[in-house]
Amino acid sequence: MDILEYRKKKGSEWEERLRCMPAVKVEKEKNYLLSTYAGKTQVSIYWPKHFSTDDQLPVYINLHGGGFVLGFPEQDEFICKTIANNAECVVVNVDYALAPENKFPTAVYECYDVAKWIYHHATGLGIDQQRIAIGGHSAGGNLAIGVCMIAKDRKEFPICCQIVDYAPLDLMTDVKEKTTAKVSESVKEYNAWYFTDKEQESRDKLASPVLADDLSNLPPALVITAELDILRKEGEIFANRLIRSGVQTTYKMFAGCDHGFTHFGLKEDADKAIHLMSRFLKENFQRNA
């Protein structure tokens, strides 16, 4: 399948869905264009209600989903703004580079550069540079873990916690081996679009975090899975590996839900998940204050 045709088809579905998403107001929002590993990266930054220019607030960096080949930051805007207000933090919504035009590991290092930029420009943004969190949905959750792993190795700035929402964490295992259910041909193409050399690159910890040799000393994590999602098992394995590695981990499986339920599922389940994310962030921000 041609990626441009596929994006057009999925984009139409998202446009329809966006019309149904709630409008959430924040105190202030602004776009920035950053120089990153991918070239230029646009981010949208939201400041919560009642934000004061004298505040030094914590920050949450959000990475959208889309199998590394689809998606755009606007699809997460309602979640970002809700979290900003509920967790009383600044939220950065990242428009990262997509495959196949930008293959692995471009987006991982690009998102790392965004986090590094936030750290170095924290004061001017009203951000406390010691309270930086990151997370994402689906592919965005995978990228968030990768950023945490790079930050752990480079030690250039701290990340106080991470959110992993129904993420693909084992890209080495073929999708057909993850389920007996019928999977669309387009989904089978995702890894081929994402990798230059799937056999080699899919074993990299930045591609398949669940296969990493060492998960110790990563930031506290909230790992969310959905009961009916074919990615549920790898999420459970990852959460258990984090716990065994001594990483403070909160794991929540949402019963009766499928992949993407925060965007396409029942509003009640989505609200519960977003509330859980907000509470997790707020607790960790307070712990690091």
SULWO-V677130 format. One record per helix or strand of 3 or more residues. SS is the DSSP state (H for helix, E for strand). FROM is the first residue (numbers start at 1). TO is the last residue. If there is no record, write none. Layout:
ss=SS from=FROM to=TO
ss=SS from=FROM to=TO
This chain:
ss=H from=3 to=18
ss=E from=28 to=36
ss=E from=39 to=47
ss=E from=57 to=63
ss=H from=73 to=87
ss=E from=90 to=95
ss=H from=106 to=120
ss=H from=122 to=125
ss=E from=127 to=137
ss=H from=139 to=154
ss=E from=161 to=165
ss=H from=175 to=177
ss=H from=185 to=194
ss=H from=198 to=201
ss=H from=209 to=211
ss=E from=220 to=226
ss=H from=232 to=244
ss=E from=249 to=254
ss=H from=261 to=264
ss=H from=267 to=287
